[in-house]
Amino acid sequence: MKKKLLFLCTGNSCRSQMAEGYGKIFLGDKYEVYSAGIEKHGLNPYMVKVMEEDGVDVSNQYSKTLNELGDIDFDVVVTVCGDAHETCPMYLKKAKIIHKGFKDPAKAKGTEEEILKVFREVRDQIKNYIKNELKTMLEG
């Protein structure tokens, strides 16, 4: 039976959604992978675009809060922003909590290309973290 892994962020629109996409690719053989937010901000269109550029279809994912995941007992919770780490609900504390913060690409300013550049940088950081560090940590 697969273990259950949650990527938790503030709004479940960018970072945790990217992490869910890559988590399914790199960890999906051993984990059921989910993402959620403390709040729900909807899928960020820039996030969807840069994930598609890397061949990852996240269009079937949706922005959700922890409450929408019902009574799932998570084995591992990875917080991908400081806010989610600080406000992580007590009932998740029985899971192994891992914090790895990433810059919020939704706060990027500038031209569309400048904004996409920030999204690509964060996407690549999340991909590399899950593929290399997190996978090794969970298997160790």
MARMI-25159 format. One line per field, with one value per residue (C-alpha): residue in three letters; chain; x, y, z; residue number from 1. Coordinates in pm, 1 decimal, always signed. Example, Ala and Ser with C-alpha at 12.3 -4.5 7.8 and 13.67 -1.06 7.14 Angstrom:
BEGIN
resn = [ALA;SER]
chain = [A;A]
px = [+1230.0;+1367.0]
py = [-450.0;-106.0]
pz = [+780.0;+714.0]
resi = [1;2]
END
This chain:
BEGIN
resn = [MET;LYS;LYS;LYS;LEU;LEU;PHE;LEU;CYS;THR;GLY;ASN;SER;CYS;ARG;SER;GLN;MET;ALA;GLU;GLY;TYR;GLY;LYS;ILE;PHE;LEU;GLY;ASP;LYS;TYR;GLU;VAL;TYR;SER;ALA;GLY;ILE;GLU;LYS;HIS;GLY;LEU;ASN;PRO;TYR;MET;VAL;LYS;VAL;MET;GLU;GLU;ASP;GLY;VAL;ASP;VAL;SER;ASN;GLN;TYR;SER;LYS;THR;LEU;ASN;GLU;LEU;GLY;ASP;ILE;ASP;PHE;ASP;VAL;VAL;VAL;THR;VAL;CYS;GLY;ASP;ALA;HIS;GLU;THR;CYS;PRO;MET;TYR;LEU;LYS;LYS;ALA;LYS;ILE;ILE;HIS;LYS;GLY;PHE;LYS;ASP;PRO;ALA;LYS;ALA;LYS;GLY;THR;GLU;GLU;GLU;ILE;LEU;LYS;VAL;PHE;ARG;GLU;VAL;ARG;ASP;GLN;ILE;LYS;ASN;TYR;ILE;LYS;ASN;GLU;LEU;LYS;THR;MET;LEU;GLU;GLY]
chain = [A;A;A;A;A;A;A;A;A;A;A;A;A;A;A;A;A;A;A;A;A;A;A;A;A;A;A;A;A;A;A;A;A;A;A;A;A;A;A;A;A;A;A;A;A;A;A;A;A;A;A;A;A;A;A;A;A;A;A;A;A;A;A;A;A;A;A;A;A;A;A;A;A;A;A;A;A;A;A;A;A;A;A;A;A;A;A;A;A;A;A;A;A;A;A;A;A;A;A;A;A;A;A;A;A;A;A;A;A;A;A;A;A;A;A;A;A;A;A;A;A;A;A;A;A;A;A;A;A;A;A;A;A;A;A;A;A;A;A;A]
px = [+0.0;+131.5;+207.8;+36.5;+235.7;+103.1;+266.4;+127.5;+145.0;-46.9;-280.8;-231.7;-193.9;+176.9;+445.8;+245.3;+79.7;+420.8;+536.6;+230.0;+300.6;+664.2;+584.1;+356.7;+636.5;+929.0;+757.8;+434.2;+558.4;+564.3;+338.4;-9.3;+73.2;-155.8;-132.4;-339.1;-330.4;-412.9;-636.5;-753.8;-636.2;-706.4;-451.3;-209.9;-204.3;+170.6;+228.2;+23.1;+218.3;+567.8;+474.2;+344.7;+677.8;+847.0;+600.5;+399.0;+22.1;-131.7;-460.0;-649.0;-527.1;-730.2;-674.1;-801.9;-776.4;-684.1;-1050.6;-1129.8;-893.8;-1117.1;-980.1;-666.4;-392.2;-75.1;+253.8;+462.9;+380.8;+618.3;+560.2;+687.5;+647.9;+714.0;+352.0;+229.0;+511.2;+426.1;+50.5;+59.1;-249.2;-188.4;-360.2;-90.1;+184.9;+166.0;+303.0;+670.2;+692.1;+957.4;+1002.2;+1162.2;+1068.8;+1063.5;+1020.5;+659.1;+653.2;+302.5;+464.0;+685.4;+652.4;+751.5;+681.6;+519.7;+861.8;+1017.7;+734.5;+766.3;+1140.9;+1070.0;+811.3;+1062.2;+1332.1;+1100.6;+971.1;+1325.8;+1416.4;+1110.1;+1174.8;+1538.4;+1448.1;+1187.6;+1390.9;+1713.0;+1687.6;+1334.0;+1338.6;+1669.2;+1543.9;+1224.3;+1402.0;+1676.2]
py = [+0.0;+342.0;+603.7;+942.1;+1261.2;+1616.1;+1931.4;+2222.9;+2593.0;+2912.2;+2931.2;+2602.1;+2792.0;+2763.9;+2597.7;+2313.7;+2246.4;+2221.6;+1993.0;+1771.5;+1740.5;+1642.7;+1435.6;+1215.3;+1167.5;+1104.9;+958.8;+815.0;+456.0;+465.7;+760.0;+889.6;+1256.9;+1546.7;+1923.0;+2170.2;+2520.9;+2695.3;+2900.0;+2837.8;+3078.4;+2882.3;+2749.3;+3019.3;+3027.7;+3098.8;+2786.6;+2576.4;+2720.8;+2657.2;+2305.4;+2232.4;+2360.6;+2084.3;+1820.2;+1802.5;+1828.6;+1975.6;+2074.0;+1797.9;+1931.5;+2190.8;+2436.5;+2303.3;+2352.8;+2089.8;+2058.5;+1930.1;+1636.2;+1498.1;+1246.0;+1142.9;+1042.6;+1175.1;+999.8;+1292.2;+1663.0;+1890.5;+2260.6;+2462.6;+2809.1;+2965.1;+3058.5;+2701.1;+2574.4;+2819.4;+2758.8;+2381.7;+2243.5;+2036.7;+1726.7;+1701.4;+1691.9;+1313.3;+1299.3;+1347.2;+1723.9;+1846.6;+2214.9;+2336.6;+2693.3;+2832.2;+3189.3;+3273.0;+3317.9;+3467.1;+3780.1;+3831.2;+4168.7;+4292.9;+4193.4;+3860.0;+3720.3;+3842.6;+3684.1;+3356.3;+3356.0;+3359.7;+3081.2;+2871.2;+2922.9;+2814.3;+2522.1;+2398.8;+2436.4;+2235.7;+1968.9;+1928.4;+1920.5;+1645.2;+1443.0;+1453.5;+1563.2;+1461.4;+1127.9;+1037.3;+1153.4;+948.5;+636.6;+663.2]
pz = [+0.0;-94.3;+167.6;+144.2;+83.1;+95.8;-42.5;+157.4;+69.7;+136.5;-163.3;-353.5;-680.3;-772.7;-561.4;-409.6;-746.6;-916.7;-636.2;-677.6;-1050.6;-1000.2;-692.8;-899.6;-1154.8;-919.1;-610.4;-748.8;-737.9;-355.8;-264.7;-332.3;-389.7;-297.8;-264.5;-67.8;+69.3;+390.9;+155.8;-201.6;-473.5;-793.3;-1042.0;-1156.7;-1540.3;-1546.7;-1336.7;-1578.2;-1872.9;-1734.3;-1624.5;-1976.4;-2112.1;-1910.4;-2030.3;-1706.1;-1744.2;-1429.0;-1593.7;-1406.8;-1070.5;-883.6;-601.6;-268.3;+104.0;+359.6;+456.4;+107.8;+154.0;+423.3;+665.9;+478.4;+722.0;+562.4;+627.3;+502.8;+476.7;+285.9;+344.5;+47.7;+199.0;+537.2;+599.3;+557.8;+778.1;+1056.6;+1038.1;+977.0;+1154.5;+1465.3;+1328.9;+1060.6;+1323.1;+1348.6;+993.7;+917.4;+852.5;+610.5;+533.4;+211.5;+129.8;-222.5;-342.8;-434.2;-813.8;-794.1;-647.3;-954.5;-1126.7;-1470.3;-1826.7;-1904.7;-2000.4;-1673.5;-1476.0;-1668.9;-1598.0;-1222.0;-1259.1;-1456.7;-1192.4;-910.6;-1120.2;-1179.6;-809.8;-705.7;-969.6;-865.3;-495.7;-539.9;-790.2;-589.6;-223.4;-125.4;-307.2;-140.8;+200.3;+176.4;+55.6;+321.2]
resi = [1;2;3;4;5;6;7;8;9;10;11;12;13;14;15;16;17;18;19;20;21;22;23;24;25;26;27;28;29;30;31;32;33;34;35;36;37;38;39;40;41;42;43;44;45;46;47;48;49;50;51;52;53;54;55;56;57;58;59;60;61;62;63;64;65;66;67;68;69;70;71;72;73;74;75;76;77;78;79;80;81;82;83;84;85;86;87;88;89;90;91;92;93;94;95;96;97;98;99;100;101;102;103;104;105;106;107;108;109;110;111;112;113;114;115;116;117;118;119;120;121;122;123;124;125;126;127;128;129;130;131;132;133;134;135;136;137;138;139;140]
END
